[in-house]
Amino acid sequence: MIVDHLEPPYYAVIFSTIANENLDGYFETSERMEELAREQNGFLGIESARKEIGITVSYWQNLDDISAWKNNIEHTEARNLGREKWYKKYQLRICKVEREYGFEK
């Protein structure tokens, strides 16, 4: 699902990953992180696609909300598991969205 109708400015957190072959527990943890993110102040939406490279983009009202999400205990535990078990590599980018537009048939 594509998140639309957000009112700029807002922030996008782009999380790009290359996974290891052993993904035991990964998908359950990923679902839990999405549920937990939805409960956080300032959360606006999320989009995700996984193939050779996984890309998840979450949208937030401001940088303080992103920091609070980063420092959430359960999220920190999941991030540590990702480093230990699931990811060969990941890159995180935080961007301010100042303009958006789209198309739908």
N, C-alpha and C positions, 0 to 999 in steps of 0.2 A: 504494500500500500504506500502511495506517495502522500506525504504530508503537504497540505496546501492551505491557503488562506491564513498564513501567519502574517503578522504586521511588523515589518522592519522598523527599527533595527532589533535584531535578536542575534543569538550566537549559535553556531553549528560546531559540534565536536565530531570530527571525522576520525574514526578508528579503523585503520587498515591493518590486516593481519595475514600472515602465512602460517598455516597450522601444521603441527606435527601429525604423524599418522595415528597416534594413540589419542583418541578424543573421548575416552571413558569419562562420563560425567559432564562433558562440555555442554551438550545441548540443554540438559536440565538446568545447569548453572546459567547459561545464556538466557533461557526463558525467565528464570528467577530474577536476573539482573534487569530485564526489561520490566517485569512487574514492579520491582523495587524502584526503578527510575521513575516510573509513572506516579509514584507516591511522593516524589520529592518536590519541594517548592521550586517553582520556575520551570518545570519540565513542560515542553510544548509538543513533543512528538519524537518519533524515531522511524528510521528506514534502514533496512538491512538486506544485503545480498551476499551469498557465500558460494564461491567456486574455488578456483586456484588461489584467488585473493579474496578474503572476506572484507567487506566494507560495511560499517555501521555508522550512520550519521544520526546523532541525537541533537535536538534543538532545545535551547534554553533561553530564558529571559535575560540573564545577565551573568557576568563572570563570578559573582559571589555564589550563585546557585550551582555553577559548574564546580567550584571549589568544594562546596558542601557535598556534592555528589562524589567527587574524588575521595573525600575524607570519610565517607560513610563506611562503617566498620565491615559490613557484609560485602560491600563492593571492593574494599581493600583486600579482603580474604580471597575473593574471586580473582582479583588482579594478580595476587601472588600465585595462585594455582595456575593461572595462564602462563606466567613466566616459568614455573617449575615443570608443567606438564603439557600444555596444549599448543604453545606458540613457538615457532622457529624465530619469528620476527614480528614485531608490531610497530606501528608509527601512529602517533596521535597528533592531530592538528586542531587548533581552536581558531575559529574565524568569526569575524563580525559580519553579519549579513545586513547590507544596507539597502538592497533592492532585490526584488524577486518578480518573476512573471512565469506564466505557464500556458499550457494548452490542453484541452480535453475535448474529444468528439462526443 
